[in-house]
């Protein structure tokens, strides 16, 4: 399977396109995210995956790289060798990222992470409670404030 970007228009369609072993991972991650997602974030399709974002109704400026897009928070995507959780919220909130990395490592599971992208190959390697705590730990208003403090003034 090559890297691909889904043409799905709903999270359910996205999941239906996945191979069986990826359905299990994405479904578990989606469930824990939805259970812990704070008010102010919406779910939909964004950047070829299941996105969780601050809608234009709460942050009209949108994402500075593409203002037509709502401000991305998390995106679940299917890649060639893994499922990726793009956690822009961790990238924007370094203190939360430190806590996340510490909590993840404390589980004894191996963390495969870049600046804000967490890669998963098997469900048993995902500490879902740590993902849930990370999601629960970010409020939309706090995320927007921190995001705005990071973006150059001309792009806010």
MIZAMAR-401757 format. One line per 5 residues: number of its first residue (from 1); their letters; for each residue x, y, z of N, C-alpha, C. Coordinates in steps of 0.1 Angstrom, whole numbers, plus 5000, padded with zeros to 4 digits. Atoms other than C-alpha are relative to their C-alpha. Layout:
N
NUM	a	X,Y,Z,X,Y,Z,X,Y,Z; ...
***
This chain:
156
1	xxxxx	5009,4988,5000,5000,5000,5000,5009,5012,5000; 4992,4987,5001,5015,5034,4990,4994,5010,5009; 5006,4989,4993,5010,5066,5009,4988,5005,4992; 5012,4995,5007,4976,5078,5001,4992,5010,5008; 5009,4990,4994,4952,5105,5008,4986,4996,4997
6	xxxxx	5013,5005,5002,4916,5094,5012,4992,5011,4993; 5009,4991,5007,4889,5109,4990,4986,4999,5008; 5012,5002,4992,4863,5100,5017,4995,5014,5004; 5006,4988,4995,4839,5127,5028,4995,4999,5014; 5004,5001,4986,4830,5113,5062,5011,4990,5007
11	xxxxx	4992,5009,4993,4850,5095,5089,4997,4985,4998; 5005,5013,5003,4829,5064,5083,5005,4995,4987; 4995,5003,5014,4839,5064,5046,5015,4997,5001; 4986,5002,4999,4875,5068,5055,5003,4987,5006; 4998,5013,4994,4874,5038,5078,4997,4988,4991
16	xxxxx	5004,5011,5009,4856,5017,5052,5010,4998,4989; 4990,5001,5010,4885,5023,5028,5012,4992,5005; 4988,5005,4994,4911,5009,5052,5001,4985,4999; 4998,5015,4998,4926,4974,5053,4996,4996,5014; 5006,5005,4987,4912,4953,5082,5009,5003,5012
21	xxxxx	4991,4998,4989,4943,4956,5103,5001,5015,5004; 5000,4986,4998,4942,4994,5100,4986,5005,5006; 5014,4996,4994,4904,4996,5108,5001,4999,5015; 5000,5002,4985,4911,4982,5143,5008,5012,5006; 4992,4990,4994,4938,5008,5150,4993,5014,4999
26	xxxxx	5007,4987,5001,4919,5038,5136,4987,5001,5008; 5013,5000,4992,4886,5028,5152,5003,5002,5015; 4997,4998,4985,4903,5025,5187,5005,5014,5003; 4995,4986,4998,4921,5058,5183,4988,5010,4999; 5012,4991,5002,4889,5075,5170,4991,5000,5013
31	xxxxx	5009,5001,4988,4869,5062,5200,5006,5007,5012; 4994,4993,4988,4894,5074,5226,5001,5015,4998; 5000,4985,5003,4897,5108,5209,4986,5006,5002; 5013,4995,4998,4860,5113,5207,4995,5000,5014; 5004,5001,4986,4855,5102,5243,5006,5011,5008
36	xxxxx	4993,4990,4992,4880,5128,5255,5001,5013,4994; 4999,4987,5007,4877,5156,5230,4992,5011,5008; 5007,4989,4993,4869,5189,5247,4991,5008,4991; 5009,4992,5009,4841,5212,5235,5008,5010,4993; 4993,4990,5009,4851,5235,5207,5007,4994,4988
41	xxxxx	4993,5007,5011,4866,5209,5184,4989,4992,4993; 5009,5008,5009,4847,5193,5155,5008,4988,4994; 4994,5011,5007,4853,5160,5137,4995,5001,4986; 5003,5001,5014,4854,5156,5099,5012,4995,4992; 4988,5004,5009,4877,5149,5070,5008,5012,4997
46	xxxxx	4991,4989,5002,4907,5171,5068,5014,4994,4996; 4987,5004,5005,4940,5166,5049,5001,4985,4998; 5000,5014,5004,4930,5131,5037,4998,4990,5011; 5002,5009,4989,4922,5117,5071,4989,5005,5009; 5010,4995,4990,4899,5120,5101,5006,5011,5008
51	xxxxx	4995,4988,4993,4904,5155,5114,4992,5004,5012; 5007,4994,4988,4896,5171,5147,5006,5014,5000; 4995,4986,5002,4898,5209,5144,4991,5010,5007; 5008,4988,4995,4886,5243,5156,4993,5005,4988; 5008,4996,5012,4858,5252,5132,5001,5016,4998
56	xxxxx	4999,4986,5003,4857,5286,5115,4990,5008,5009; 5009,4993,4991,4827,5295,5137,5006,5004,5013; 4993,4996,4987,4850,5296,5167,5013,5007,4997; 4987,4993,5004,4882,5307,5149,4999,5003,4985; 5002,4997,5014,4873,5325,5117,5012,5001,4991
61	xxxxx	4988,4999,5008,4909,5330,5106,5004,4987,4994; 4996,5013,5006,4914,5293,5100,5015,4998,5002; 4986,5004,5000,4948,5277,5095,5008,5009,4991; 4992,4990,5008,4974,5302,5084,5006,4995,4987; 4995,5005,5012,4988,5279,5058,4990,4999,4989
66	xxxxx	5011,5001,5009,4954,5276,5042,4987,5005,5008; 5011,4995,4992,4928,5299,5058,4986,4995,4997; 5012,5007,5003,4900,5280,5040,4998,4988,5009; 5000,5012,4991,4908,5251,5063,4998,5005,5015; 5000,4997,4985,4897,5252,5100,5013,4996,5006
71	xxxxx	4987,5002,4993,4925,5251,5125,5002,4986,5004; 4998,5014,4997,4938,5215,5126,5005,4998,5015; 4996,5004,4986,4942,5199,5161,5007,4986,4999; 4995,5014,5002,4946,5162,5154,4995,4995,4986; 5005,5006,5012,4944,5142,5122,5005,4986,5000
76	xxxxx	4996,5014,5002,4944,5104,5118,5001,4997,4985; 4998,5003,5014,4959,5093,5085,5006,4986,4999; 4995,5013,5003,4968,5060,5069,5012,5002,4991; 4988,4999,5008,5004,5058,5056,5004,4987,4995; 4995,5012,5006,5024,5032,5038,5003,4989,5011
81	xxxxx	4997,5010,4990,5037,5015,5069,4994,5002,5014; 5005,4997,4986,5017,5029,5098,4987,5009,4999; 5011,4990,4998,4987,5049,5110,5007,5011,5007; 4994,4988,4994,4997,5084,5119,4990,5008,5007; 5008,4990,4993,4982,5107,5145,5008,5013,5000
86	xxxxx	4993,4987,5001,4993,5142,5135,4994,5009,5012; 5005,4993,4988,4990,5160,5169,5006,5014,5000; 4996,4986,5001,4993,5197,5160,4999,5006,5014; 5002,4995,4986,4981,5203,5196,5013,4998,5008; 4988,5002,4992,5013,5188,5210,5011,5009,4995
91	xxxxx	4990,4991,5006,5034,5208,5186,4999,5014,5005; 5003,4987,4995,5018,5240,5198,5001,5002,5015; 4999,4999,4985,5019,5232,5235,5011,4991,5005; 4989,5008,4996,5054,5220,5244,4999,4994,5014; 5001,5006,4986,5046,5215,5281,4992,4988,4999
96	xxxxx	5009,5011,5001,5018,5192,5272,5007,4988,4993; 4992,5010,5008,5041,5174,5247,5010,4993,5010; 4990,5006,4990,5067,5168,5275,4992,4990,5009; 5008,5009,4991,5040,5153,5298,4995,4988,4992; 5004,5011,5008,5027,5132,5269,5011,4990,4998
101	xxxxx	4988,5009,5002,5062,5118,5261,5003,4992,5013; 4997,5006,4987,5068,5111,5298,4990,4989,5003; 5010,5010,4997,5035,5093,5302,5000,4988,4991; 4999,5011,5010,5039,5073,5270,5011,4991,5004; 4988,5008,4996,5074,5062,5280,4998,4992,5013
106	xxxxx	5002,5007,4987,5062,5052,5315,4992,4987,4998; 5007,5012,5002,5040,5026,5299,5009,4988,4995; 4991,5011,5005,5070,5007,5286,4999,4998,4985; 5002,5001,5014,5057,5010,5250,5010,5009,4993; 4991,4992,5007,5080,5024,5223,4993,5011,4992
111	xxxxx	5006,4988,5006,5071,5059,5212,5008,5003,4987; 4994,4996,5014,5077,5066,5174,4993,5013,4997; 5006,4987,5001,5072,5103,5172,5010,5010,4994; 4992,4989,5005,5084,5133,5153,4996,5013,5007; 5003,4987,4993,5077,5170,5161,4985,4999,5006
116	xxxxx	5014,5001,4996,5039,5163,5163,4993,4988,4994; 5006,5011,5007,5033,5131,5144,5004,4987,5008; 4998,5013,4993,5029,5098,5163,4996,4989,4991; 5002,5011,5009,5032,5066,5143,4997,4987,5007; 5004,5013,4993,5015,5033,5152,4999,4989,4989
121	xxxxx	5001,5012,5009,5018,4999,5136,4991,4989,5005; 5009,5010,4994,4999,4977,5160,4992,5006,5012; 5009,4995,4989,4970,4983,5184,5006,4998,5013; 4994,5003,4987,4988,4966,5212,5011,5009,5005; 4990,4991,4996,5015,4992,5211,4995,5014,5003
126	xxxxx	5005,4987,4998,4992,5021,5217,4994,5001,5014; 5006,4997,4986,4986,5033,5253,4988,5009,4998; 5011,4991,5003,4951,5045,5246,4997,5009,5011; 5003,4990,4989,4947,5060,5281,5009,5012,4999; 4991,4989,5001,4978,5082,5274,4995,5009,4989
131	xxxxx	5006,4992,5011,4962,5093,5241,4988,5008,5005; 5012,4994,4994,4930,5100,5259,5003,5012,5009; 4996,4989,4991,4947,5121,5286,5006,5012,4993; 4995,4989,5008,4965,5141,5260,4989,5008,4994; 5011,4993,5007,4933,5149,5241,4992,5008,5011
136	xxxxx	5008,4993,4989,4915,5157,5274,5007,5012,5005; 4992,4989,4994,4943,5180,5284,5001,5013,4992; 4999,4988,5009,4938,5205,5256,4986,5006,4998; 5013,4993,5002,4909,5230,5256,5002,5008,4987; 4999,4993,5013,4901,5247,5222,5005,5014,5002
141	xxxxx	4996,4986,4998,4905,5282,5236,5015,5001,5003; 4986,5000,4997,4939,5274,5250,5009,4997,4988; 4993,5004,5012,4950,5257,5218,5000,5012,4990; 5000,4988,5009,4939,5288,5197,5009,5011,5005; 4991,4990,4994,4957,5312,5221,5015,4997,4997
146	xxxxx	4986,5004,5002,4989,5292,5219,5004,5000,4985; 4998,5000,5015,4986,5288,5181,5002,5014,4995; 4999,4986,5004,4981,5325,5177,5013,5006,5004; 4987,4995,4995,5012,5332,5198,5012,4995,4991; 4989,5006,5008,5033,5311,5174,5000,5005,4986
151	xxxxx	5002,4997,5014,5020,5324,5141,5005,5015,4998; 4996,4986,5003,5037,5356,5126,4987,5009,4999; 5011,4991,5000,5014,5386,5130,4993,5001,4987; 5006,4998,5013,5008,5390,5093,4991,4988,4996; 5008,5012,5004,4993,5355,5091,4989,4996,5010
156	x	5010,5003,4990,4971,5356,5122,4986,5003,4995
***
